[in-house]
Amino acid sequence: MTATEQTTTPRKRRSRSRISPEREAELYAAVLDLLREVGYEALTMDAIATRTRCSKATLYRQWTSKPELVAQALRQTKGNVVGDIDTGSLRGDFHELVGQLDDEELRRETALVRGLIHAVHTQPDLLRALRDLIVAPDPTGLEEILRRAVDRGEVRPDCAGLEYVSYVLIGALVARPLVADEPPDRAFLLDYLDAVVLPSLTSRPPSSC
């Protein structure tokens, strides 16, 4: 790191408050729209600046890099969408989550997820940012909804399936277009939850749960 970079870093962090929450939300929404349209590799700070009518200098004062901006956009716009749901049962919580999305939103989210999965294979900075800002802190609240299921006695605390829930959920979004040439819709996801995800958590296979 150069002396100039060292002296400008504190100013970058202090300037983050200059963007209002409303403006920040607009920027994040634009970033995700561009990701869906062109993919991560083709996404540029110039394109973001043009779409949002914001200067590149302002963007770099708020976010140090494209990977950080993308990860923060995902973190903030997705929010704690799972953890805020509490129907009193694990099945009810998962079904409520799916019920919040219509089929068009699911198609959009699937395109976004597939694009990011492809990008992390060749973009280590993006992978690191996603892990630091999204995976590690669990902003979607998935761990919280599973913890409540354990507390209610629906799922054994030593259930081996708990470790793999995020994998099977992401797998549903990615695999269906490849296998069936169709995007996942609400009906498919509800059936998938009942047939695959919930049994893996609530059944009692040998030496597991």
C-alpha positions in Angstrom: 0.0 0.0 0.0 1.4 3.4 -0.9 1.6 6.4 1.4 -1.2 8.1 -0.5 -3.5 5.1 -0.2 -2.7 4.9 3.5 -3.7 8.6 4.0 -6.8 8.4 1.9 -8.3 5.3 3.5 -9.6 7.1 6.6 -11.3 9.7 4.4 -13.0 7.0 2.4 -14.4 5.5 5.5 -15.7 8.8 6.9 -17.3 9.8 3.7 -19.6 6.8 3.6 -22.2 8.8 5.7 -22.5 11.3 2.9 -24.8 9.0 0.9 -28.3 8.8 2.4 -29.9 5.4 3.1 -32.3 6.0 0.2 -29.6 6.8 -2.2 -27.6 3.8 -1.1 -30.6 1.6 -1.7 -31.0 3.0 -5.2 -27.3 2.3 -5.9 -27.5 -1.3 -4.6 -30.7 -2.0 -6.7 -28.9 -0.7 -9.8 -25.9 -2.8 -9.2 -28.0 -6.0 -9.0 -30.0 -5.0 -12.1 -26.8 -4.6 -14.0 -25.5 -7.9 -12.7 -28.6 -9.7 -14.1 -28.2 -7.9 -17.4 -24.5 -8.3 -18.1 -23.0 -10.6 -15.5 -20.2 -9.9 -13.1 -17.3 -10.0 -15.5 -18.9 -7.4 -17.8 -20.0 -5.2 -14.9 -17.9 -2.1 -14.6 -17.8 0.9 -12.2 -18.3 3.1 -15.3 -21.6 1.3 -16.1 -22.7 1.6 -12.5 -21.8 5.3 -12.4 -23.8 5.9 -15.7 -26.8 3.9 -14.5 -27.0 5.7 -11.2 -25.9 9.1 -12.3 -23.1 9.0 -9.8 -19.5 9.8 -10.3 -16.9 7.0 -10.2 -15.0 9.1 -7.6 -18.1 9.0 -5.3 -18.4 5.2 -5.8 -14.8 4.6 -4.9 -15.1 6.8 -1.8 -17.9 4.6 -0.6 -16.7 1.2 -1.7 -13.0 0.3 -2.2 -13.7 -2.1 -5.1 -16.2 -3.7 -7.4 -16.3 -7.0 -5.4 -17.0 -5.1 -2.2 -19.8 -3.1 -3.8 -21.4 -6.2 -5.3 -21.2 -8.1 -2.0 -22.6 -5.1 0.0 -25.5 -4.8 -2.5 -26.4 -8.4 -2.1 -26.1 -8.2 1.7 -28.2 -5.0 2.1 -30.9 -5.7 -0.5 -31.5 -9.3 0.6 -31.6 -8.4 4.2 -32.7 -10.8 7.0 -35.5 -12.2 4.8 -35.5 -15.6 6.4 -34.8 -14.8 10.0 -37.7 -12.4 10.2 -40.2 -15.2 9.4 -41.5 -17.2 12.4 -44.6 -19.2 11.7 -44.0 -21.6 14.5 -42.8 -24.5 12.4 -39.9 -25.2 10.1 -42.1 -26.2 7.2 -44.3 -23.1 7.7 -41.2 -20.8 7.7 -39.8 -22.3 4.5 -43.2 -22.1 2.7 -43.7 -18.5 3.9 -40.3 -17.6 2.4 -41.2 -19.1 -1.0 -44.6 -17.4 -0.8 -43.0 -14.0 -0.6 -41.6 -14.4 -4.2 -43.6 -14.6 -7.4 -42.3 -16.7 -10.3 -40.8 -13.6 -12.1 -38.8 -12.7 -9.0 -37.6 -16.3 -8.8 -36.4 -16.2 -12.4 -34.5 -13.0 -11.7 -32.9 -14.3 -8.6 -31.9 -17.5 -10.3 -30.2 -15.6 -13.0 -28.3 -13.6 -10.4 -27.2 -16.6 -8.5 -26.1 -18.5 -11.5 -24.0 -15.5 -12.7 -22.3 -15.1 -9.4 -21.6 -18.8 -9.1 -19.8 -18.7 -12.5 -17.9 -15.5 -11.5 -16.5 -16.8 -8.2 -14.6 -19.5 -10.0 -12.4 -16.9 -11.8 -12.7 -13.9 -9.4 -11.0 -14.7 -6.1 -11.6 -11.1 -4.8 -15.4 -11.6 -5.3 -15.3 -14.9 -3.6 -13.5 -13.4 -0.6 -15.9 -10.5 -0.4 -19.0 -12.7 -0.6 -17.6 -14.9 2.2 -16.6 -12.0 4.4 -19.8 -10.0 4.0 -22.5 -12.5 3.3 -21.6 -16.1 4.2 -19.8 -15.6 7.5 -22.3 -13.2 9.1 -25.4 -15.1 7.8 -27.3 -11.9 6.9 -30.2 -13.9 5.4 -31.0 -15.4 8.8 -30.9 -19.0 7.7 -29.0 -20.1 10.7 -31.5 -18.3 12.9 -34.5 -20.1 11.4 -32.8 -23.5 11.8 -31.8 -22.7 15.4 -35.4 -22.0 16.2 -36.4 -25.3 14.7 -33.9 -27.0 16.9 -35.1 -25.1 20.0 -38.7 -26.3 19.2 -37.5 -29.9 19.0 -38.4 -30.2 15.3 -34.7 -30.9 14.4 -32.2 -32.7 16.5 -29.2 -30.5 17.4 -26.8 -33.2 16.1 -28.7 -33.6 12.8 -26.1 -34.0 10.0 -28.4 -32.3 7.5 -28.1 -28.9 9.2 -24.7 -28.3 7.7 -25.9 -28.8 4.2 -29.2 -26.8 4.0 -27.6 -23.8 2.2 -26.1 -26.2 -0.3 -29.3 -27.9 -1.2 -31.2 -24.6 -1.4 -28.7 -23.1 -3.8 -28.6 -26.4 -5.7 -32.3 -26.2 -6.5 -31.9 -22.8 -8.1 -28.9 -23.8 -10.2 -29.8 -27.3 -11.2 -33.3 -27.1 -12.5 -32.5 -24.9 -15.5 -29.7 -27.3 -16.4 -31.6 -30.5 -15.9 -35.1 -29.5 -17.0 -34.4 -26.4 -19.0 -36.9 -24.5 -16.8 -36.4 -21.9 -14.2 -37.5 -22.9 -10.6 -40.9 -21.6 -9.8 -42.9 -21.5 -6.6 -44.6 -24.8 -7.1 -41.3 -26.6 -7.8 -39.6 -25.1 -4.7 -42.5 -26.0 -2.4 -42.4 -29.6 -3.7 -38.6 -29.6 -3.4 -38.7 -28.3 0.2 -41.2 -31.0 1.2 -39.5 -33.9 -0.7 -35.9 -33.1 -0.1 -35.0 -30.3 2.4 -37.4 -31.0 5.2 -37.0 -34.8 5.3 -33.2 -34.3 5.4 -33.7 -32.4 8.7 -36.6 -34.1 10.4 -36.2 -37.8 9.4 -33.8 -40.1 11.4 -31.5 -41.9 9.1 -28.9 -44.3 10.7 -26.0 -42.5 12.4 -27.4 -39.1 11.5 -30.6 -37.5 12.8 
